[in-house]
Amino acid sequence: MSYSKSEINKLIATLPKGKSSAINAPDLAMKLGYSSLPNQEELRAVIRFAIDSGFLIGSGKSGYWLIDSIEEINEVLDSLESRAQGVCDRRNKLLESWNNSNPKKQSVKLHLNLKP
């Protein structure tokens, strides 16, 4: 999905600078006029679009913010890497379980890992 420049500008203007000032997802969604229901799908979509467009938006347990330091970008990158590896680990476990349970119908998929 694509968002207008004004929607992205409103998001950026609403986000605080720095993790210590993060805004939680329900509050941010309400300020932007999106649903504040549990998953905030539209909010997350506009944030992904903004990141894809080059904006530095951090996220964590405390909410969302504009990244403003090398420490913050490194922390966000480490968090994303850890989450991605967790997805790979679950995928690999499913692959192993399938192949162990179905010796005559083995998947040819390979294990995926982010870390060497």
Summary of the structure (lengths in Angstrom):
residues: 116
radius of gyration: 18.4
end to end distance: 34.2
largest distance: 57.0
contacts: 284
relative contact order: 0.13
helix: 56%
strand: 9%
